[in-house]
Amino acid sequence: MWLKRKPKNRRLGREQVLDVRLRSSHVRAARTRVFALTLGFVFAAVFGFYLFYRTGGWALNLLVYENKAFALQYMDVRTDGVIATDLLRRWAGVRLDENLLALDLARVKRDLELIPLIQSVSVERILPHTLRLRISEREPVAQINLASPRPNESVQVAVYQVDAEGWVMSPLDQHQRATPSNQQADLLPVLSGIDDYVVQPGRRIATQQVRAALKLIVAFEQSSMAGLVDLKRIDVSSPEVLIVTTGQGSEVTFGLADLEQQLRRWHDIFDMGQRLSKAIATLDLAVNNHIPARWLEASAVPQATPKAPKPLRYRKKHV
């Protein structure tokens, strides 16, 4: 009991312990180095990509988009209609000496097709100096006259033209045409009974009566009645029939369907009247059986005005 040693203070001893702090500092230093290397690599990659992008853009502009070897020198413009080519060049909004490769072809096509007179456009680059434009125009088959009052109590009549699909457009002035207009040959049937608010240039009239009237005009130009009478006016105010007035004073009523068959009946009745020296005053073709008609003496009716032969309006020629 007396030989027992007194316990020593452990703090004064030199026992080996784990150096946790030393290992933690090594791990933090290694992580810091990895993070710094990663950050440096990402920065170098981003800077290298940016430098490559800027250098590539500068080289592309210098060698391609600003290269005088691709400057536009000639515009090959052709149309299947009557619009003057100089006017089409202005509408395209393209300047000579403009770089052909930098030119936005979609923009040129869109700007031209926004013009109501133009139906479709084909745009093509012909390197190194040529831009090719092929224009397909809308061809009018009828016209619409809208009367509007003026402040001085007079009436102003605005004239619009309509193609076979119902697209409304303003007629060309003489200085906008490649060839002078023949007023007699270009005389169009007048559509009446249309609400003013639906007649807007660049918009399509989609009412059933107007569509039927336009189909009637196209079918009439293909029928045997073309050249025998002139279509002067088509009244579309009725929801069920079309009332056609001819240049010879006849009034013919059409149904909205089977227009070709009604035109054949009209021709048969017209021939019968010619044999009897009679002319049609009124005729109702909307009735299938026992068609009502009223006759006039043929001598009291003016003859159809002869027109110069020309291609059918609804057929487009290749350009």
PyMOL commands that set and color helices and strands:
alter all, ss='L'
color gray80, all
select helices_A, chain A and resi 10-12+20-65+68-70+85-92+105-113+174-176+196-198+208-222+259-275+298-300
alter helices_A, ss='H'
color red, helices_A
select strands_A, chain A and resi 74-79+118-126+130-137+140-149+155-163+168-169+190-192+231-235+241-246+251-255+278-284+293-297
alter strands_A, ss='S'
color yellow, strands_A
deselect
rebuild
show_as cartoon
